[in-house]
Amino acid sequence: MSVVFPLKNRVGQVYEPFRIRFLEKEIPGLAPDEVLVKVRASAICGSDLHIARGRHPSAPLPVTIGHEFSGDVAAVGEAVTRARTGQRVCVEPCIVCGVCDACRHGDYGHCEHITYTYRQGNGAMADYVVVKEPYVYELPPEMSYEAGALMEPLSVATHAVRRAEVGLGDTVFIVGPGPIGLMTAAMCRRAGAGRVIVAGHAGRRLEMALELGATDVVDTAAQDPAEAVYRLTGGKGADRSFECVGKEECLGQALMALRSSGICTVVGIYEKSPVQLPVTRMVTHELRLQGAQGYCWDFPIAVAAARELPMESFITHTFPLEQLQQALDTALDRTSGSLKVVLRA
């Protein structure tokens, strides 16, 4: 693979709600610690859908999209020693300063200046992406590019489960069987949870939750999720809960289903904030509420875990990069049955 700089690069951008255009950008060259990745597969993330609707709280339009991706190393900077040309990789798409207090303590997920590649105009709905070497991870030989693109959301789920300190025998309740909720269910079982209850609308997603390790599913159209959890646990409630939707109603369900001293971890992105909380319940049951965003030392764990998970089953639709608008429309369409929509560049 031979690359000549300056290099022309197509990058997909949401320029107004629900509308995509391609920009042509020029990559002049690489800094000594940078790696050029030829994108082979890029998945549409839930946060991309918030962006598409013009409602992402941290990414006002216009903004390039795409941060779940895999590809081939096309070129490396002169100081790069680990990545090599032709290597099949996925990428942790965060950008951190490396010098703030959090970074210096190894807690780069809390970097005072953290941002993400797509927010800096370097989205992965593109031909190429430029990244820093430390955030490049080699794909296992047996992993497809499409599955490799899902290492980012699997890392998000991994991070949430680690923050919640899910342990052996725990009962876990997950609201929202989207990709993150389903991956959270899988990682909870890997962490030793004895019971994993997933709530959402009846259909293929709840079926998939059971395939990924959930022990019980709850159809939210037929029964109150919190009441169902108490019934399934003999009145005890869940040790841990995860809100993976981003809606006030779902957060209330996740909190109300907890036992005394339980922990609720919020993973969903909220288009509408602030929200109301069952505060009296939080006081009387001494509940703990925390958030989980992104990842910090979670990518290697996710890549290893993916060897034992049916990652390909998350992918419901594939499109060529040229059809990014159609792909986004499909992901936004609640009747399409989409779970993960992947672009092939």
N, C-alpha and C positions, 0 to 999 in steps of 0.2 A: 504494500500500500504506500503510494508516494503522494505527498502533499506539497503543493507549491504555494507559498504565501506571497502577497495577500490572497486570501481565500474568500470567495463569495459564499454566503450562507443564507438560506431561507429560514425565517423564524415566524411561527404563527403567533398572532396577537389578537386578543379580544379588544376591539377599539370602541365598541359601544355594546350595550346589553344584547346578548344573543348573536352578535355578528363577529365573524372572523375575517382577518385579512393577513396576507403574508408580507413581511418586510424583507428586503434584501439588505443584509448587513455585510460588512467586510471584516474579516479576522486578519489583522495585520501581521500577526506572528504570535509566538508564545513567550511568556516570561520564563525564567529559568526553572521555576517549580510547577509549571503548568502542563496539563495533558489535554490534547485534543481528542475528543471521542466522536467517532462516526456513529450517529444514532441508528440503531437497527430496530428498536421497538420502544414506543413511548405510550404509557397508559394514561387515560383521563382519570384524574383524581376527584374526589368529592370537593376539594377546595377549588379545583378548576371550574366546577359547576357553580359554586358561589361567585366566583369571578365572572363567569359567563352571564349570570343574572345581574351583575353589577352590585352585588351585596356583600362582597368579602370585606370584613372590617379592617383588614390590614393591607389590602391590595386594590386601591382605587384605579379605575380604568383611565387610560388604556394600559394593558399589561400583557406581556408575553406569558404563555402558559406551557405547562409540561415540566414535571420534575420527577416523575416515575419512569425511569428509562434504563436501557442497557445498550451496549454497542461494542464497537471495536476501537482499540487505541490506534489512532491514525498518525499521531506525531507526539513527541515529548520534548519538553524544554531541556536545556543543557545540564541542569542540575538534578534531573529526575533519575532515580536509581532503581526504583521498585517496579514501576509500570514499564511495559515494553510494547513496542509497535506490534500490532496484530493480536494483542491480548484481548480476550472477551471479558467485558467488565460491566458492573453496575456502579452507580455513583450515589454517594450521600450528598444531596444537593444543598447543604447549608454553607453559609459563609460566616466565619467568626473572626474576631480581631486577633486572638492569640495572646493579648497583652493585658486584658482586664483581669480583675481579681478572680472571677469565675473561671476564665480560661487558664489562668496560671495555676489554678487548683485542679485542673483536669475536668472541670464541670462545664465544658464548652456549650452544652445545651442551654445554659443560662447566661451566655455571653451578653454583655451590656449592649453590644452592637449587632447581634445576630440578625441575619437576613438569609434569603434563599436565592439561588441562581436565577430563577424565573423572575423574581422581583427586580433584578438588576438587568433585565433585558436579555438574559441568557437562557431562555426557555428551551425545553427539550422537544417541543413540537417543531423540530428543525432538522437540518441535515447534519449539523455538527454542534457540539457543546464544548466549551473550554472550562476546565475545572482544575482545582489544585490537587496535586498528587496524593496527599494523605487521605483523600475522600474517595479514592478509586479502589474497588474491590473486585478481585477476579471471580468470575462465575465458575461453578463446578462444571466439569466437562459434559455431564449429562443434562445440564439445565439449558433450556431453550432461551432465546432472547426474550420471548414474550413472558416467560416465567421470571426471567431476570429483571424485567421492568417492574415486577411486583415486590421486589425486595424493599423498596421504600415504604409502601404501606404496611408490609409485614414488620418492618422496623418500628413503625409508629405503634402498632399493636404490642410489639415486644416491650417497648419503652413503657407503655401504659401498664402492662401486667407487672413489670418490674417495680414501677413506682407504687403500685397497689400492694406489693409484697404478698402476692398470692402464694399460699403454701399448701403443704400436703393435707388433703382431706377437706379443704375449704369448699364452701358452697358459694358459687358465683352467679350473679344475675347480670345479664347484658341486655340493654335496651337498644334495639336497632340491628337487624341482620343485614346491614350493608357490608361492603368489603372489610372495613375496619372492625365492625362488630363480629363478623365471622372469623376473621383472623385473630381477634382477641380471644374468642372462644377456643380456638385451636391452641393458642399459646397458654391459656389458662390450664387446659388439660395437660399440656407438656410440663407445666410448673407444678403439677400434682393435685390440682383441684379435684375433689371427689365428685362434685355435682356442678354442672354448668347449665344454667337455665337461660334460654335466649327468647326474647319477646319481640314480636313484630307482626306484620300482616301475613296471613296464611299464604302459602305458595312455595315456589321453588326455593326461596331463600331460607325458609325454616327447614325444609328438607335437607338443604346443604349444611345447615348448622348441625344437624344430627350426624351427617356424614363426616364432619370435621371434629366430632368429639362431644358435642352437646349431649347431655343426658335427657333434657326435657326442653320442649318448646311451648310457647304460649301465644295463642292467636289474640292479639290485642283488640280485634273487632268483636270477639266473643266473650271476653272476660277481662276484668281489671287485672293488670299484670302484677301489682303488688299483692293483691289478695291471692292470686294464683301461687306466688312464691311462698307465702305463708302456709297455704294449704299443702303444697308439695313438701315443705320442710317441717310439717307437723307443728306449725305455729312459731318456729324459731326465727325464721327470716334468713337472709343471705349474709355471709361474712363480708363479702365484697360485691360492689356493683359498679357497672360501667355505663355511662351515658354516651352513646355513639351516634346520636342523631343531630343534636343541636337545637332542641326545642324545649320550651319551658315545661310543657306537660310531661315530656320524657324524663326530664331531670327530677321532677316531683316523684315520678314512679320509681326511679332508681333510688331515691332517698327513702321513700316510704317502705320499700321492700327490705331494708336492712335490719339486722338485729341490733341490739344495743352495742355500742362502741364499734359499729361497722364503718367501713370506709367506702365512699363513693368517689370514683375517678371520672372526671368529665373529659371526654375526647372530642366530642362534636364541636363544630364551628357554629357559633350563634350569629345569625344574620340580624336578629333582634335582641337587643340588650339595653338595659338590665332586665332581669327576670325576677319573679316572685318565688320565694322558697318557703317550705314548711318549717319555719324557724323553731316553733315550739317543739316539734318532733325532734329536731336536731339537738335541742337542749335536753329534753327529757330522756332521749336515748343516747346522748353524748356521741352523736355521729360526727364523722370527719369528712370534709368535702375538699377535694383537691383537683387540680387540672393536670393534663398531660399533653404536651406539645412536642412533636418532632421526635428526636432521638439523641442519644449521647452514649457512645460505645455500644450501640444496639445492633448495628449493621452486621458485624461478624456473627452474632448470635442468630440473627434472622436468616442469614445465608446458610448457616449450618442446619437450622431447623427446617428450612425449605426442602431439604433432601428427603424428609419424611412426610411432607404435606403435598396434597394434590393441587399444586399451584395452577396448573393448566385449567382446572375446572372453574376457576374464577372468571376466565375469559369467555365472554359470550359473543362479542362482535370484534371483527378486525377490519380495518380500512387502510388504504394507502394514504400517505401523508397528504397528497393532493386533495383528498376528500375530508379534510379536517372539519369543515363546516357540517357535513353530513354526520360525521362521527360525533360531534358535539351535540347536534340535534338528537341523535339516537340516545346518547347518555342522559339528556335532559328529559326525554320522553318517558313518562312513567308507565306507558303501555308497551314499551319496546321489550321489556323483560331483560334489560341490560344489567349486568353486574360490573364487569370491567370491560371497557372499550379500549382496544389497543390500536395504535397507528404503527404501520410498518413503513419505515423510511427507506 
